[in-house]
Amino acid sequence: MIDTPVKQQNTAAFYGQAVASFAVALAATAIGIFQLEADPWVRAFLGIAVLYLVTSAFTLAKVIRDRQELGQKL
């Protein structure tokens, strides 16, 4: 029997929820860092750390997705 791959597609609502959730989390973190009672260099360091974490998370998600599309196991 031949297995036909099924292409899964997300709904617009799921996509919108994911984007909104990401935006709220990033905004809340930015506001928290901005309101932090610390020296400006400490807030700048935390801001850069958050940006690095976000880019690392996107890269990791892409690598995992690419591996899954190829059918490789982690």
N, C-alpha and C positions, 0 to 999 in steps of 0.2 A: 504494500500500500504506500502511496506517495503522500508525504506530509507537505501540505501547502502552507507556507508561512503566512500568518495572519498579521497584518500591519495594524497595530493598535494606535488609535488616535485619541487625543484628549479633547474634551469638550471645551467650548469657549469659557464656560463658567469655571472649570477647573484651572484653566490657564489664567483667567482673571484673578481667581483666589490666590494662586501661587505668586503672581506679580504683586498683588495687594499685600499679602503676608510679608513678602520680602521687603517691600517699601516701608511698611509699618515697623518691622524689626530694625531696619537700617536707620530710620528716622528716630526711633526711640533710643537707640544706642548713641546716635549723634547728639541728641538733646541731653542725654545723660552725661556724656563727656563734656559738652559745653557748660552744663550747670555744675559740674564738679568743682569743688573748692580746692583747686590745686594751681600750681604754677603753670603758665602757658606752655612751657616745654613738656610738662607731664601730659597735658591734654593733647598736645601735638603728637607725642609718642603714642598715646592710646589711639588717636585717630588713624595714624599710619598703620598701627597693628590691626585695627578693624579692617582697613582697606586690604591689607595683605591677607587677612583671614578670608575675606570675601572672594578675592581672586583665586586663592588656593582652593576654596570650596567649589567654585565654578570649574576649575581645571580638574579636580578630582571627579566631579560629576560627569564631565565629558569623557574622561578616561574610562570610567565604569560603564557608561553608556556605549562607548565604542567597543569595549570588550564584550558586552552583552550582545551587541549586534553581530559580532563575529562568532558568537556561540562559545567563547572561551570561558573556562572556569577560573575564578580568582584563586 
